[in-house]
Amino acid sequence: MNKVLIADDNTQITKVLKDYASKEGWGCYVAYNGEEALRLFREFSREITIVFLDVMMPRKDGFAVCKAIRAMSQVPVIMITARSEDADKIMGLDIGADDYIVKPFSAAEVMARARAILRRIPQQEESKSRKLVIANLTIDIDNYMVTIDDKEVPLTKREKELLWLLASNSKKSVLPGQPAGQPLGLRLFWRQPNRGFPYQTAAGQTGRLRPSRLERKNHLGRWLPF
């Protein structure tokens, strides 16, 4: 089910948009200022499929909210605002908005544009998404999130990358052209581009990942092929 975050300090506008979205079977989250919009997005980012975002909001304007969302996610954002100047439209699109609608607007048109954007997203996201689910373990490398039983595991960025490589290649034993004596995790990690540290550092990272970060805290070691 699609879920939309509607952020606007005008309660009449949020009600109209929520009513239209609900009629189409969409779930809705509503925020009346920029800070609340970001709080809701951070809390429900995995559920929200599109954002309707007003520009002129208290506490934090829509441009700042859109920029913050883009730093976390590629979820579609439609900006809805009374500011019709070209400079504002360009700014909104440049910071990551997918569409820009000027008030007064038709709620039916907003929904039509949202549907058009979402029709294009699944095919794009399906090919790009990098998420592994193994029993109660989830590795979402696009958002650098590792969870067990929906609880985040505190790992460094490099440890998450290494964990992703290990889990996504768990059925491989030897890679072509690689010496069989090296542990799989190190062979995989060493083959990745732009690794600006020596092999010994990767070896140490693998050693720390299993005992100190995973096994002792979350018993995650049983899922890993090393």
TAFEN-V479235 format. One record per backbone hydrogen bond with DSSP energy under -0.5 kcal/mol. CO is the residue of the C=O (numbers start at 1). NH is the residue of the N-H. If there is no record, write none. Layout:
CO	NH
CO	NH
This chain:
2	27
3	49
3	50
4	6
4	29
5	7
5	52
6	8
6	31
7	54
9	11
10	14
11	15
12	16
13	17
14	18
15	19
16	20
17	21
18	22
19	23
20	24
21	24
21	26
22	25
27	4
29	6
31	8
33	37
34	38
35	39
36	40
37	41
38	42
39	43
40	44
41	45
44	47
44	48
49	76
50	5
51	53
51	78
52	7
53	80
55	57
55	62
58	34
58	60
61	65
62	66
63	67
64	68
65	69
66	70
67	71
68	72
69	72
69	73
76	51
77	79
77	98
77	99
78	53
79	101
80	55
81	103
82	84
85	89
86	90
87	91
88	92
89	93
90	94
91	95
92	97
93	96
99	79
101	81
105	107
106	110
107	111
108	112
109	113
110	114
111	115
112	116
113	117
114	118
115	119
116	120
117	120
117	121
118	122
120	124
121	125
122	126
123	127
124	128
125	129
130	141
130	142
132	139
133	135
134	137
136	149
137	134
138	140
138	147
139	132
139	141
140	145
145	140
146	153
147	138
148	151
151	148
152	154
153	155
156	160
157	161
158	162
159	163
160	164
161	165
162	166
163	167
164	168
165	169
167	170
169	172
175	178
179	182
183	187
184	188
185	189
186	190
187	191
188	192
189	192
192	195
194	196
195	197
198	201
198	202
199	203
200	204
201	205
202	206
203	207
204	208
205	209
206	210
207	211
208	212
208	213
209	214
210	214
210	215
211	216
214	218
214	219
214	220
215	219
219	222
220	223
221	224
224	226
